[in-house]
Amino acid sequence: MRWLCALVLLAATTVFATPTTVTLVGDLQTNFGCTSGQLPCAATELTYDAIDEVWQATLQVPAGTWTWRAAIDSGTTMFGPRTLTLANAQSVKFYYRDADGWLTTMHDGPIVVAPGSFQGEIGCPGDWQPDCLRSWLVDADGDGVATFTTTAIPAGSYDTKIAHDESWNENYGANGQSNGSAITFTVPTSFERVTFSYVLATHVLTIVVGTPDAGVMDAGVDAGALDAGDLDAGVVDAGVVDAGDVDAGDVDAGHVDAGEVDAGVADAGHADAGVADAGFMGSDAGAPADAGVMPGTGDQQGGCGCAAVDPASVLGVLALMIALRRRAVA
C-alpha cells in the first residue's frame, strides 16, 4: 500500500511553476512574420487573463490548414499539436488553460460556460457572466459531455444556465431548452464538490453535489450516458464488466505484480463475468462499493485517506474505467 499512498501524496503536494510566456508555434506562425517553431515570437504569444485564469489571444488567420502547439516559456514543455482548417480568412480565438493543459480554439467547438449566481463565489467579478471562464466546461476526453468541477462554492441555493462562446447569444436552460429557465441547485455544506456535466448534443445540464460515490450515477446521467442496464442499484454488475471487457492485456503480470496485489485479490474470479462480485466491489445484493474506492471526506479535508484504499478497490475502478471506455467507443 505504500506505493499508493506515495502517489496520492505526490499528486497532492507537487507544485508546478506558472508560465512566463505561452506562444503558439508551428506553421501557423508563418502568417505573422515568424518562422515555423520560432521562439520567441511576440506576434503569436497568448496573454494571461488573471480573472479567467486562461491564456488567450485572438488572431486573424488566413484560409488554409495550419498546425500549431502551445509552447511554455522556452519551449521545453509543449501541448498539442492541433490542426486548424479554415475555408476563409477569419478571426480565431485561441485558449490555453495551464491548470490542466487544455488547448483549443473557438473554431474547434463551442466554448461552454455555466454562468450563474454562484460565479462571484468562485472568483468571477460578478454573477451571470458568460465570459468568465472560471466556470468553463470542457470535453477533454471527446465523449460529447463537457464538465466542470469546483469545491469553491459556499453553502446555499444557486441558479445557473449554459452559454456558448462567452455570450448570451446562444444559451440553454432547464431540459436543454434554448433560452430556457435557470436550473436551481443546492450546496448543503460549504465547499462540497459540485460537478456540472453538459451533453453537447442535447444541451442538457446535470449538476451533482457531493463526492462521487456508488450513487452518483443517477437518473440525471442515464439520459445522456448510461442506461439502466449499466447500473444495478448503484453497484456495477456483471452486465458492465464481463470477460470481454478485461483481458490479459489490461491487467497482466507486467502491470500488477505479486508485490502490489496479494494472493486472492486479482484471481480468475475477478476477471470474468463476476468481476463485480462480493469480494470486489460491494456485494451482488446491491450494497454500495467499498468506501475506499473513492475517498470523500479525507480528500476534502486534506487527508490522504490511504488506509481506506485497498488494491482490490483500485483494480475495480480501473476495470470499470476500461469497460465504460470500450462501451463508449463501441
C-alpha positions as CSV (number, residue, x, y, z in Angstrom):
1,M,0.0,0.0,0.0
2,R,2.9,2.3,0.5
3,W,3.2,2.8,-3.3
4,L,-0.4,4.0,-3.5
5,C,0.0,6.5,-0.6
6,A,3.2,7.8,-2.2
7,L,1.4,8.5,-5.4
8,V,-1.5,10.3,-3.7
9,L,0.8,12.4,-1.6
10,L,3.0,13.3,-4.6
11,A,-0.1,14.4,-6.6
12,A,-1.3,16.5,-3.7
13,T,2.0,18.2,-3.0
14,T,3.5,18.8,-6.4
15,V,3.6,22.5,-7.4
16,F,4.0,23.4,-11.0
17,A,5.6,26.7,-11.9
18,T,3.4,29.3,-13.5
19,P,4.4,30.0,-17.1
20,T,6.0,33.3,-18.0
21,T,5.0,33.1,-21.6
22,V,2.8,30.9,-23.8
23,T,3.4,31.0,-27.5
24,L,1.6,29.4,-30.4
25,V,4.3,27.7,-32.5
26,G,4.0,25.8,-35.8
27,D,3.4,26.7,-39.5
28,L,0.6,29.0,-38.2
29,Q,3.4,31.4,-37.2
30,T,4.4,31.9,-40.8
31,N,1.3,34.1,-41.2
32,F,2.6,36.5,-38.6
33,G,6.2,37.2,-39.6
34,C,7.8,34.3,-37.7
35,T,9.3,31.1,-38.9
36,S,7.6,27.8,-38.0
37,G,8.5,26.9,-34.5
38,Q,10.2,30.2,-33.8
39,L,10.7,31.2,-30.1
40,P,10.3,33.8,-29.0
41,C,7.6,35.2,-31.4
42,A,5.7,38.0,-29.8
43,A,3.2,38.0,-32.7
44,T,1.8,34.6,-31.6
45,E,2.1,34.9,-27.8
46,L,-1.0,34.5,-25.7
47,T,-2.0,36.9,-23.0
48,Y,-2.8,35.7,-19.5
49,D,-6.2,36.7,-18.1
50,A,-6.0,36.5,-14.3
51,I,-9.7,36.6,-13.9
52,D,-10.4,33.7,-16.3
53,E,-7.1,32.0,-15.3
54,V,-6.7,31.2,-19.0
55,W,-4.1,32.3,-21.6
56,Q,-5.8,33.8,-24.7
57,A,-5.3,35.6,-28.0
58,T,-7.4,36.5,-31.0
59,L,-5.6,36.3,-34.3
60,Q,-6.7,37.0,-37.9
61,V,-5.9,33.7,-39.6
62,P,-5.8,33.2,-43.4
63,A,-7.7,30.4,-45.2
64,G,-5.9,27.0,-45.2
65,T,-4.8,24.2,-42.9
66,W,-2.5,25.2,-40.1
67,T,-0.7,23.2,-37.4
68,W,0.1,24.7,-34.0
69,R,1.2,23.9,-30.4
70,A,1.4,25.9,-27.2
71,A,5.0,26.3,-26.2
72,I,5.5,27.1,-22.5
73,D,8.3,29.6,-21.8
74,S,11.4,28.4,-23.7
75,G,9.5,25.5,-25.3
76,T,10.8,22.7,-23.1
77,T,7.1,21.9,-22.5
78,M,4.6,21.9,-25.3
79,F,1.0,21.0,-25.7
80,G,-0.6,19.9,-28.9
81,P,-0.3,19.6,-31.8
82,R,-3.6,20.9,-33.1
83,T,-4.8,21.4,-36.6
84,L,-6.9,24.4,-37.7
85,T,-8.6,24.3,-41.1
86,L,-10.4,27.4,-42.4
87,A,-12.2,27.8,-45.7
88,N,-12.0,31.6,-45.4
89,A,-9.8,34.0,-43.6
90,Q,-11.3,34.8,-40.2
91,S,-10.7,35.9,-36.6
92,V,-9.9,32.9,-34.4
93,K,-9.6,33.0,-30.6
94,F,-7.1,30.6,-29.1
95,Y,-7.2,29.3,-25.5
96,Y,-4.7,27.6,-23.2
97,R,-5.5,26.7,-19.6
98,D,-2.4,25.9,-17.6
99,A,-4.2,24.1,-14.8
100,D,-4.9,21.1,-17.0
101,G,-3.0,21.8,-20.2
102,W,-6.3,22.3,-22.1
103,L,-5.7,23.8,-25.5
104,T,-8.4,24.8,-28.0
105,T,-9.9,27.5,-30.2
106,M,-13.4,28.9,-30.6
107,H,-13.4,27.4,-34.1
108,D,-13.0,23.8,-32.7
109,G,-16.3,23.9,-31.0
110,P,-18.4,26.0,-28.6
111,I,-16.7,27.5,-25.5
112,V,-19.2,26.2,-22.9
113,V,-19.6,28.3,-19.8
114,A,-22.0,27.9,-16.9
115,P,-22.9,31.5,-15.9
116,G,-24.9,31.7,-12.7
117,S,-25.5,33.2,-9.3
118,F,-22.5,31.2,-7.9
119,Q,-19.8,32.8,-10.1
120,G,-18.9,35.5,-7.7
121,E,-18.1,32.9,-5.2
122,I,-15.5,31.1,-7.4
123,G,-13.6,34.2,-8.4
124,C,-15.5,35.9,-11.2
125,P,-16.0,39.7,-10.9
126,G,-19.7,39.1,-10.6
127,D,-22.6,36.7,-11.3
128,W,-24.2,35.7,-14.5
129,Q,-21.2,36.4,-16.6
130,P,-20.9,34.1,-19.7
131,D,-17.4,35.4,-20.5
132,C,-15.9,34.4,-17.1
133,L,-14.0,31.2,-17.8
134,R,-13.7,30.2,-14.1
135,S,-16.9,28.1,-14.8
136,W,-15.7,26.8,-18.2
137,L,-16.9,23.2,-19.1
138,V,-14.6,21.2,-21.4
139,D,-15.0,17.9,-23.1
140,A,-11.4,16.7,-22.5
141,D,-12.0,13.1,-23.5
142,G,-14.1,13.8,-26.5
143,D,-17.1,11.8,-25.3
144,G,-19.6,14.5,-26.1
145,V,-20.0,15.6,-22.4
146,A,-18.4,18.8,-21.2
147,T,-17.7,19.0,-17.5
148,F,-16.6,21.5,-14.8
149,T,-15.9,20.7,-11.1
150,T,-15.4,23.1,-8.2
151,T,-15.1,23.0,-4.5
152,A,-15.2,26.8,-4.0
153,I,-19.0,27.3,-3.6
154,P,-20.3,28.1,-0.1
155,A,-23.5,26.5,1.2
156,G,-26.6,27.9,-0.3
157,S,-29.1,27.7,-3.2
158,Y,-27.9,28.8,-6.7
159,D,-29.2,29.2,-10.3
160,T,-27.3,28.6,-13.5
161,K,-27.6,28.0,-17.2
162,I,-25.3,27.2,-20.1
163,A,-23.9,29.8,-22.5
164,H,-21.9,29.3,-25.7
165,D,-18.9,31.3,-26.9
166,E,-18.7,33.8,-24.0
167,S,-22.1,35.5,-24.7
168,W,-25.8,35.1,-24.2
169,N,-26.5,34.8,-28.0
170,E,-26.8,31.0,-27.6
171,N,-27.9,29.8,-24.2
172,Y,-29.7,26.8,-22.7
173,G,-31.7,26.3,-19.6
174,A,-33.7,23.6,-17.9
175,N,-34.2,20.4,-20.0
176,G,-31.8,21.8,-22.6
177,Q,-34.3,24.4,-23.9
178,S,-32.9,27.3,-25.9
179,N,-33.3,30.5,-23.8
180,G,-34.9,28.3,-21.2
181,S,-35.3,28.9,-17.5
182,A,-32.5,28.7,-15.0
183,I,-31.5,25.5,-13.3
184,T,-31.5,25.6,-9.5
185,F,-29.1,23.5,-7.4
186,T,-28.3,23.5,-3.6
187,V,-25.0,23.1,-1.9
188,P,-25.8,21.8,1.6
189,T,-22.3,22.2,3.1
190,S,-19.8,24.8,2.1
191,F,-17.2,23.8,-0.4
192,E,-18.6,20.5,-1.3
193,R,-17.6,19.1,-4.6
194,V,-20.0,20.3,-7.3
195,T,-19.8,18.8,-10.8
196,F,-21.5,20.3,-13.9
197,S,-22.0,17.9,-16.8
198,Y,-23.4,19.2,-20.2
199,V,-24.3,16.9,-23.0
200,L,-23.4,18.8,-26.2
201,A,-25.9,17.0,-28.4
202,T,-29.0,17.6,-26.2
203,H,-27.8,20.7,-24.4
204,V,-29.0,19.1,-21.1
205,L,-27.1,20.2,-18.0
206,T,-26.8,17.9,-14.9
207,I,-25.4,19.1,-11.6
208,V,-24.2,16.6,-9.0
209,V,-23.3,17.9,-5.5
210,G,-21.0,15.8,-3.3
211,T,-18.1,13.5,-3.9
212,P,-18.9,10.9,-6.5
213,D,-19.8,7.5,-4.9
214,A,-21.9,4.5,-5.8
215,G,-25.0,6.6,-6.1
216,V,-23.6,9.3,-8.3
217,M,-24.7,7.7,-11.5
218,D,-28.3,8.7,-11.1
219,A,-31.2,9.5,-13.5
220,G,-29.5,12.7,-14.5
221,V,-26.7,10.7,-16.1
222,D,-28.9,7.9,-17.5
223,A,-30.4,10.2,-20.2
224,G,-27.1,11.1,-21.8
225,A,-24.6,8.5,-20.8
226,L,-25.6,5.2,-19.3
227,D,-28.8,3.3,-19.3
228,A,-30.5,1.3,-16.6
229,G,-28.7,-1.9,-17.6
230,D,-25.3,-0.4,-16.8
231,L,-26.0,0.2,-13.1
232,D,-27.6,-2.2,-10.6
233,A,-28.8,-0.3,-7.5
234,G,-25.6,1.8,-7.5
235,V,-23.3,-1.3,-7.9
236,V,-21.7,-2.2,-11.2
237,D,-22.8,-5.7,-12.1
238,A,-21.7,-8.4,-14.4
239,G,-23.5,-6.8,-17.3
240,V,-21.0,-3.9,-17.5
241,V,-17.6,-5.6,-16.8
242,D,-17.5,-9.1,-18.3
243,A,-14.9,-11.4,-19.8
244,G,-14.8,-9.3,-22.9
245,D,-14.1,-6.1,-21.1
246,V,-11.0,-7.0,-19.1
247,D,-8.5,-9.3,-20.7
248,A,-4.9,-10.4,-20.1
249,G,-3.7,-7.3,-21.9
250,D,-5.4,-4.9,-19.5
251,V,-4.2,-6.4,-16.1
252,D,-1.3,-8.7,-16.5
253,A,1.8,-9.7,-14.7
254,G,3.6,-6.6,-16.1
255,H,1.1,-4.2,-14.6
256,V,0.2,-5.7,-11.3
257,D,2.7,-8.0,-9.7
258,A,2.8,-10.1,-6.5
259,G,4.2,-7.2,-4.5
260,E,1.3,-5.0,-5.2
261,V,-1.7,-7.3,-5.1
262,D,-1.5,-10.3,-2.7
263,A,-2.9,-13.7,-3.4
264,G,-6.6,-13.9,-3.9
265,V,-7.2,-10.2,-4.9
266,A,-6.8,-10.5,-8.6
267,D,-7.8,-14.0,-9.4
268,A,-9.8,-15.8,-12.1
269,G,-13.0,-14.9,-10.3
270,H,-12.4,-11.2,-10.7
271,A,-11.6,-11.3,-14.4
272,D,-14.8,-13.0,-15.6
273,A,-18.5,-12.3,-15.7
274,G,-18.5,-11.9,-12.0
275,V,-15.9,-9.2,-11.8
276,A,-18.0,-7.0,-9.6
277,D,-18.8,-9.7,-7.0
278,A,-19.0,-9.6,-3.2
279,G,-15.2,-9.8,-2.9
280,F,-14.5,-6.9,-5.3
281,M,-17.0,-4.0,-5.3
282,G,-19.6,-4.3,-2.5
283,S,-22.0,-7.2,-2.9
284,D,-24.2,-8.7,-5.6
285,A,-27.1,-7.9,-3.4
286,G,-26.8,-4.2,-4.1
287,A,-24.6,-3.0,-1.3
288,P,-22.6,0.2,-2.2
289,A,-19.0,-0.1,-3.3
290,D,-16.3,-0.2,-0.6
291,A,-15.7,3.3,0.9
292,G,-12.1,3.0,0.0
293,V,-12.8,3.2,-3.8
294,M,-13.3,7.0,-3.8
295,P,-12.2,8.7,-0.6
296,G,-14.5,11.6,0.1
297,T,-14.2,13.5,3.3
298,G,-10.5,12.7,3.6
299,D,-9.8,14.4,0.3
300,Q,-11.9,17.4,1.1
301,Q,-10.3,17.9,4.4
302,G,-6.8,17.4,3.1
303,G,-6.3,13.9,4.4
304,C,-4.8,11.2,2.4
305,G,-7.3,8.5,3.3
306,C,-4.7,5.9,2.2
307,A,-5.6,3.5,4.9
308,A,-9.1,3.1,3.4
309,V,-7.9,2.3,-0.1
310,D,-7.1,-1.4,-0.8
311,P,-5.6,-2.8,-4.0
312,A,-8.8,-4.7,-4.9
313,S,-10.8,-1.4,-4.9
314,V,-8.2,0.3,-7.1
315,L,-8.3,-2.6,-9.6
316,G,-12.1,-2.4,-9.5
317,V,-12.1,1.2,-10.5
318,L,-9.5,0.5,-13.3
319,A,-11.6,-2.3,-14.7
320,L,-14.7,-0.2,-14.6
321,M,-13.0,2.6,-16.4
322,I,-11.7,0.3,-19.1
323,A,-15.1,-1.3,-19.6
324,L,-17.0,2.0,-19.8
325,R,-14.4,3.4,-22.2
326,R,-14.9,0.4,-24.5
327,R,-18.6,0.7,-24.4
328,A,-18.4,4.5,-25.3
329,V,-16.1,3.7,-28.2
330,A,-18.3,0.9,-29.5
